[in-house]
C-alpha cells in the first residue's frame, strides 16, 4: 500500500518511492517507481526501479529531506512488494 511521505520522515536503503499521482509534476513520472539506493542525514538518492540492473544507464536523483512534502510530493510503499495503486 502506498502512503504519503511526510515532512521530516526518513527513508531507508531499499525503500520504494513514487511521486504522488494527481499533483503538478510531469505526467511521465506518474508511471515511474524509484528505489532508494543511498541515504544520508540530509538527503537520499533514488534510481528508476527498472534501470537499477543496467548500471550504464542508471538515472539517479538526489532528493533533500527538507523538500519532501513541501516541494516534492512523494509516496512510499509500505507493503512486501511494489504494486501500483
C-alpha positions as CSV (number, residue, x, y, z in Angstrom):
1,X,0.0,0.0,0.0
2,X,1.3,3.5,-0.8
3,X,1.4,6.1,1.9
4,X,2.3,9.7,1.8
5,X,5.9,10.5,2.8
6,X,5.5,13.3,5.4
7,X,8.0,16.2,6.0
8,X,10.6,15.0,8.5
9,X,10.0,11.3,7.8
10,X,13.1,9.5,6.6
11,X,13.6,6.6,4.2
12,X,15.9,3.6,4.2
13,X,18.0,2.0,1.5
14,X,15.8,-0.4,-0.5
15,X,12.6,1.5,0.1
16,X,10.4,2.1,-2.9
17,X,9.0,5.6,-3.6
18,X,7.0,7.3,-6.3
19,X,5.7,10.8,-7.0
20,X,2.1,11.3,-5.7
21,X,-0.3,11.0,-8.6
22,X,-2.7,13.8,-9.3
23,X,-0.4,16.6,-8.3
24,X,1.5,19.0,-10.5
25,X,4.6,17.3,-11.9
26,X,5.4,15.8,-15.3
27,X,2.9,13.1,-16.1
28,X,5.7,10.7,-17.2
29,X,6.6,10.4,-13.5
30,X,3.2,9.0,-12.6
31,X,4.2,5.7,-14.1
32,X,7.7,5.5,-12.5
33,X,8.7,3.7,-9.4
34,X,12.0,4.5,-7.7
35,X,14.4,2.6,-5.4
36,X,16.2,4.4,-2.6
37,X,19.9,3.5,-3.3
38,X,21.6,5.8,-0.8
39,X,20.7,7.6,2.3
40,X,22.3,10.4,4.3
41,X,21.3,12.7,7.1
42,X,20.1,15.5,4.8
43,X,19.3,13.7,1.5
44,X,18.6,10.4,-0.2
45,X,19.3,9.2,-3.7
46,X,16.8,7.3,-5.8
47,X,17.1,5.5,-9.1
48,X,14.3,4.3,-11.5
49,X,13.5,0.8,-10.4
50,X,13.7,-0.7,-14.0
51,X,17.1,0.9,-14.6
52,X,18.7,-0.4,-11.4
53,X,20.1,-3.5,-13.1
54,X,21.7,-1.7,-16.0
55,X,24.5,0.5,-14.4
56,X,25.3,2.1,-17.7
57,X,22.0,4.0,-18.0
58,X,21.4,4.4,-14.3
59,X,19.5,7.7,-13.7
60,X,19.9,8.9,-10.2
61,X,18.1,11.8,-8.5
62,X,19.1,13.4,-5.2
63,X,16.2,14.5,-3.0
64,X,16.7,16.7,0.0
65,X,14.6,15.8,3.1
66,X,13.7,19.4,3.5
67,X,11.9,19.4,0.1
68,X,9.8,16.3,0.8
69,X,6.2,17.2,1.5
70,X,6.7,20.9,0.6
71,X,8.2,20.9,-2.9
72,X,8.3,17.2,-3.8
73,X,5.1,15.1,-3.1
74,X,6.3,11.5,-2.6
75,X,4.7,8.3,-1.5
76,X,6.5,5.3,0.0
77,X,5.5,1.6,-0.5
78,X,4.7,0.1,2.9
79,X,3.9,-3.5,1.8
80,X,6.0,-6.5,1.0
81,X,6.3,-5.9,-2.7
82,X,5.9,-3.0,-5.0
83,X,2.4,-2.5,-6.5
84,X,0.7,0.2,-8.4
85,X,-2.5,1.6,-6.9
